[in-house]
């Protein structure tokens, strides 16, 4: 029983076709360039081949000597420039963050001052309203007091007029009586003189 699954598996594996691609002509040139026949080569900074004993074997460099794009010094210069730019940007970011923090603190102080001023303004508005209400109340009281004073003066004047009226009428009566008496005397003298 155990051999049956093993045989079936072997049959399935054998029936699968394994294909290996034949080597292409490009692979051969690549392999030939990789294969080193002889000792390994060392390259100088300018791209020329250096022998193992330190003597330059090839006098013409593989790449142009003046071409800086691939040289190590040029790459180090670019790296140093990138680090300098990164440091400058980090300083600028710190300065901007400090400025933002300063502006935020200033804004918070101004907001607190504004809220304080609003609170004082509300207090002053309430005081003004209270004072205006008090002025209205005092004005009303003053008007009432003046009305009462004028009414009292009116009553006093009426009382004085009423008190002076009998005395004035007595004086008028006395004057009228004196006139009558004087006119009677005058008319009596005129009558007595004719007798």
Secondary structure, DSSP 8 states (H G I E B T S, - for coil): -HHHHHHHHHHHHHHS--------HHHHHHHHHH---SS--EE-TTS-EE-TTS-B--SS-SS-TT--TT-HHHHHHHHHHHHHHHHHHHHHHHHHHHHHHHHHHHHHHHHHHHHHHHHHHHHHHHHHHHHHHHHHHHHHHHHHHHHHHHHHHHHHHHHHHHHHHHHHHHHHHHHHHHHHHHHHHHHHHHHHTT-
